[in-house]
Amino acid sequence: MSTDALQIAVLVAVLLHLGALIWAVASVRGRYAVLAINVLFSAAVLVYWVPRLPGEVSFLLADRGSEIGDYQIALLCLIEFGVLVSAVLALARRHVPALLTWLGFALNFLMTLTFAVLVFALAIDL
């Protein structure tokens, strides 16, 4: 992926999050935008990382000196799976605490903003 395409993708992701946040604050049914963003971004993270997870875990298990920080990919997948399940349940009109929805949204938004800093301010080509 070229740097320009990556910058456009990250900018769109940031704008989607901002739009969902504004809609959630301005509208009674704005929570659905936040849930949709949670489903979209959690699914994207899982689609990218889950196929790579077995190799990551087997590499870590082979190294007996690994620390909890070494399992950040596995922990990210676990958290994103929780965000995805809670968002799907909320969209299916099951009771899900609003705090869970907003924590998932905040996590995804912070990751998106982090990528924006990496791509724009530091000019890193991922």
C-alpha positions as CSV (number, residue, x, y, z in Angstrom):
1,M,0.0,0.0,0.0
2,S,1.4,3.4,-0.9
3,T,1.9,6.1,1.7
4,D,-0.9,8.2,0.1
5,A,-3.4,5.4,0.1
6,L,-2.5,4.6,3.7
7,Q,-2.9,8.3,4.7
8,I,-6.3,8.4,3.0
9,A,-7.4,5.2,4.7
10,V,-6.4,6.5,8.2
11,L,-8.0,9.8,7.6
12,V,-11.3,8.1,6.6
13,A,-11.1,6.0,9.7
14,V,-10.6,9.1,11.9
15,L,-13.4,10.9,10.2
16,L,-15.7,7.9,10.6
17,H,-15.0,7.8,14.3
18,L,-15.6,11.6,14.7
19,G,-18.8,11.3,12.7
20,A,-20.1,8.5,14.9
21,L,-19.1,10.4,18.0
22,I,-20.9,13.5,16.9
23,W,-24.0,11.5,15.8
24,A,-24.1,9.7,19.1
25,V,-24.0,13.0,21.1
26,A,-26.5,14.8,18.8
27,S,-29.0,12.0,18.2
28,V,-31.1,9.8,20.3
29,R,-30.3,6.8,18.1
30,G,-26.7,7.8,17.7
31,R,-25.6,4.8,19.7
32,Y,-26.1,2.7,16.6
33,A,-23.4,4.6,14.8
34,V,-21.0,3.8,17.6
35,L,-22.0,0.1,17.6
36,A,-21.5,0.0,13.8
37,I,-18.0,1.5,14.2
38,N,-17.2,-1.1,16.9
39,V,-18.3,-4.0,14.7
40,L,-16.4,-2.7,11.7
41,F,-13.1,-1.9,13.4
42,S,-13.2,-5.0,15.7
43,A,-13.8,-7.2,12.7
44,A,-11.0,-5.6,10.8
45,V,-8.5,-6.0,13.6
46,L,-9.5,-9.7,14.0
47,V,-9.5,-10.4,10.3
48,Y,-5.9,-9.1,10.2
49,W,-4.5,-10.6,13.3
50,V,-6.2,-13.9,13.9
51,P,-4.5,-15.7,11.0
52,R,-1.2,-14.5,12.4
53,L,-1.9,-15.4,16.0
54,P,-0.9,-19.1,16.0
55,G,2.6,-18.3,14.7
56,E,2.9,-15.4,17.2
57,V,1.8,-17.6,20.2
58,S,4.0,-20.6,19.2
59,F,7.0,-18.2,18.9
60,L,6.3,-16.8,22.4
61,L,5.8,-20.3,23.9
62,A,9.2,-21.4,22.5
63,D,10.8,-18.5,24.4
64,R,10.5,-19.2,28.2
65,G,11.7,-15.6,29.0
66,S,8.6,-13.9,27.6
67,E,6.7,-11.3,29.6
68,I,3.1,-10.3,29.6
69,G,3.9,-7.4,27.2
70,D,5.0,-9.9,24.6
71,Y,1.4,-11.2,24.4
72,Q,0.0,-7.8,23.2
73,I,-1.3,-9.2,19.9
74,A,-3.1,-12.0,21.7
75,L,-4.5,-9.6,24.3
76,L,-5.6,-7.2,21.5
77,C,-7.4,-10.0,19.8
78,L,-9.1,-11.0,23.0
79,I,-10.2,-7.4,23.7
80,E,-11.4,-6.9,20.1
81,F,-13.3,-10.1,20.3
82,G,-15.1,-8.8,23.4
83,V,-15.8,-5.5,21.7
84,L,-17.2,-7.3,18.6
85,V,-19.4,-9.7,20.6
86,S,-20.8,-6.9,22.8
87,A,-21.5,-4.7,19.8
88,V,-23.3,-7.5,17.9
89,L,-25.4,-8.3,21.0
90,A,-26.3,-4.7,21.5
91,L,-27.3,-4.4,17.8
92,A,-29.5,-7.6,18.3
93,R,-31.2,-5.6,21.2
94,R,-29.7,-7.7,24.0
95,H,-28.8,-5.8,27.1
96,V,-25.2,-4.6,27.0
97,P,-24.0,-2.0,29.4
98,A,-23.4,1.3,27.6
99,L,-20.0,1.5,29.4
100,L,-18.8,-1.5,27.4
101,T,-19.9,0.0,24.1
102,W,-18.1,3.3,24.9
103,L,-14.9,1.6,26.1
104,G,-14.8,-0.4,22.9
105,F,-15.3,2.7,20.9
106,A,-12.7,4.6,22.8
107,L,-10.2,1.8,22.3
108,N,-10.7,1.7,18.6
109,F,-10.6,5.5,18.3
110,L,-7.4,5.7,20.3
111,M,-5.8,3.0,18.1
112,T,-6.9,5.0,15.0
113,L,-5.5,8.2,16.3
114,T,-2.3,6.4,17.1
115,F,-2.1,5.2,13.5
116,A,-2.8,8.8,12.3
117,V,0.1,10.1,14.4
118,L,2.4,7.4,13.0
119,V,1.3,7.9,9.4
120,F,1.1,11.7,9.3
121,A,3.4,13.2,11.9
122,L,6.1,10.6,11.9
123,A,5.7,9.8,8.2
124,I,6.0,6.1,8.8
125,D,5.2,3.9,5.8
126,L,3.5,0.8,7.3
